[in-house]
Amino acid sequence: MTSENYNEAKSQTVKFNEVGDFIKGTLTGVDKMTKVDQYGKLSTIYTIKGKEGKFLGSTKNEKTGKSTLDKEATIVKEGEEYTMFLTGISVGIMKKVQIGQKFMIKLTELKPTDKGNDAKIKKIFPATDEAGKPVMDAEWIKEQKDDEFESTGY
């Protein structure tokens, strides 16, 4: 008989709060929210196979609704799956990144707003080769094809 272990699943949501926070990895999925968030925006959800990075996340207090910065930065672990919610101009720029392509996203600036919270300016860097062609994650793409092959039984 096989023993079973039940461990708490923790969120792997990327949240940038300090200039210099970044994640490098492979874009593995894109989904759109169907409901607006608390700011009245529709987010797009990006799934990333991590390569490297670090970010200072935050945790929302369910009772007060306020977020507090984490005490320690999250270090991106290679091969782990992360989720990132983006809105606005970042979504338009992310359209230049293909599923399976390597890329980096970095928080480069915090700009004060008249709403009291800083706007987080993120820059997106799709990986390309010398010829300007997208650098794809061949290993991840092969895994997807192998999974498809196994599921169809061919």
C-alpha positions as CSV (number, residue, x, y, z in Angstrom):
1,M,0.0,0.0,0.0
2,T,1.3,3.4,-0.9
3,S,1.5,6.0,1.8
4,E,0.0,9.5,1.2
5,N,1.3,12.8,2.4
6,Y,-0.9,15.9,2.5
7,N,1.0,19.2,2.6
8,E,-0.4,22.6,2.4
9,A,-0.4,24.1,-1.1
10,K,1.0,27.6,-1.1
11,S,0.3,30.3,-3.7
12,Q,3.0,30.9,-6.2
13,T,1.7,34.2,-7.3
14,V,4.2,36.7,-8.5
15,K,3.8,40.2,-6.9
16,F,6.3,42.9,-7.4
17,N,6.8,45.6,-4.8
18,E,10.4,46.7,-5.0
19,V,12.2,48.2,-8.0
20,G,14.5,45.4,-9.3
21,D,12.0,42.5,-8.6
22,F,12.0,40.2,-11.6
23,I,11.2,36.7,-12.9
24,K,12.8,34.9,-15.9
25,G,11.2,31.9,-17.3
26,T,9.0,30.4,-20.0
27,L,5.4,31.5,-20.8
28,T,3.3,28.4,-20.5
29,G,-0.2,29.7,-20.3
30,V,-2.5,32.8,-20.7
31,D,-6.0,33.1,-19.3
32,K,-8.4,36.1,-19.1
33,M,-10.4,36.9,-16.0
34,T,-14.1,37.2,-16.6
35,K,-14.8,39.5,-13.6
36,V,-13.3,42.9,-12.9
37,D,-11.0,43.3,-9.9
38,Q,-11.3,45.7,-7.0
39,Y,-9.9,48.5,-9.3
40,G,-12.4,47.9,-12.0
41,K,-10.0,46.2,-14.4
42,L,-10.0,42.8,-16.1
43,S,-6.7,41.0,-15.4
44,T,-5.0,38.6,-17.7
45,I,-3.4,35.6,-15.9
46,Y,0.0,34.4,-17.1
47,T,1.5,31.1,-16.1
48,I,5.3,31.0,-16.0
49,K,7.7,28.1,-15.7
50,G,10.4,29.7,-13.5
51,K,14.0,29.9,-14.4
52,E,15.3,32.5,-11.9
53,G,14.3,35.7,-10.2
54,K,13.3,37.3,-6.9
55,F,10.5,39.4,-5.8
56,L,9.2,40.9,-2.6
57,G,5.6,39.8,-2.4
58,S,2.8,40.8,-0.1
59,T,0.0,39.1,1.9
60,K,-3.5,40.5,2.1
61,N,-5.2,40.5,5.5
62,E,-8.6,39.0,4.9
63,K,-10.2,41.0,7.8
64,T,-8.8,44.4,7.1
65,G,-8.3,44.1,3.3
66,K,-4.9,45.7,3.6
67,S,-1.7,44.1,2.3
68,T,1.6,43.9,4.1
69,L,4.9,43.3,2.5
70,D,6.5,39.9,3.1
71,K,9.5,40.0,5.4
72,E,11.7,38.1,2.9
73,A,11.9,38.0,-0.9
74,T,10.6,35.0,-2.7
75,I,13.4,33.3,-4.7
76,V,12.2,31.8,-8.0
77,K,13.0,28.1,-8.2
78,E,13.9,26.7,-11.5
79,G,11.1,24.5,-13.0
80,E,8.4,25.6,-10.6
81,E,5.2,27.1,-11.9
82,Y,4.3,30.7,-11.0
83,T,1.2,32.8,-11.8
84,M,1.2,36.6,-12.5
85,F,-1.8,38.9,-12.9
86,L,-1.3,41.8,-15.3
87,T,-3.6,44.6,-16.6
88,G,-3.3,47.6,-19.0
89,I,-0.3,48.2,-21.2
90,S,1.6,45.2,-19.9
91,V,-1.1,42.9,-21.4
92,G,-0.5,44.5,-24.8
93,I,3.2,44.1,-24.6
94,M,2.9,40.4,-23.4
95,K,1.1,39.7,-26.7
96,K,4.7,39.8,-28.2
97,V,5.6,36.8,-26.1
98,Q,4.6,33.4,-27.5
99,I,3.5,30.4,-25.5
100,G,6.8,28.4,-25.0
101,Q,9.0,31.4,-25.4
102,K,11.5,32.5,-22.7
103,F,11.2,36.0,-21.3
104,M,11.8,38.2,-18.4
105,I,9.5,40.8,-16.6
106,K,11.0,43.3,-14.3
107,L,9.7,46.1,-12.0
108,T,11.7,49.1,-13.1
109,E,10.0,52.0,-11.5
110,L,7.4,53.1,-8.9
111,K,5.5,56.3,-9.9
112,P,3.3,58.2,-7.4
113,T,-0.3,58.5,-8.4
114,D,-3.0,60.8,-7.2
115,K,-4.9,57.7,-5.9
116,G,-2.3,57.3,-3.1
117,N,-0.7,54.1,-4.3
118,D,2.3,53.9,-6.6
119,A,2.0,52.8,-10.2
120,K,4.3,49.8,-10.8
121,I,6.1,50.2,-14.1
122,K,7.1,46.8,-15.4
123,K,9.2,46.1,-18.5
124,I,8.9,42.9,-20.5
125,F,11.9,41.4,-22.3
126,P,11.0,38.6,-24.7
127,A,14.1,36.4,-25.4
128,T,15.3,36.5,-29.0
129,D,18.4,35.1,-30.8
130,E,20.9,37.1,-32.9
131,A,18.5,37.0,-35.8
132,G,15.7,38.4,-33.7
133,K,13.7,35.2,-33.7
134,P,12.0,34.1,-30.4
135,V,14.1,31.8,-28.1
136,M,11.7,28.9,-27.3
137,D,12.0,26.5,-24.4
138,A,12.6,23.3,-26.4
139,E,12.5,21.1,-23.3
140,W,9.1,22.4,-22.2
141,I,7.7,22.2,-25.8
142,K,8.8,18.6,-26.0
143,E,7.1,17.8,-22.7
144,Q,3.9,19.1,-24.0
145,K,4.1,17.0,-27.2
146,D,5.0,13.9,-25.1
147,D,2.0,14.6,-22.8
148,E,-0.3,15.0,-25.8
149,F,1.1,11.7,-27.3
150,E,0.5,9.8,-24.0
151,S,-3.1,11.2,-23.7
152,T,-4.1,10.1,-27.2
153,G,-2.5,6.7,-26.9
154,Y,-0.6,7.0,-30.1
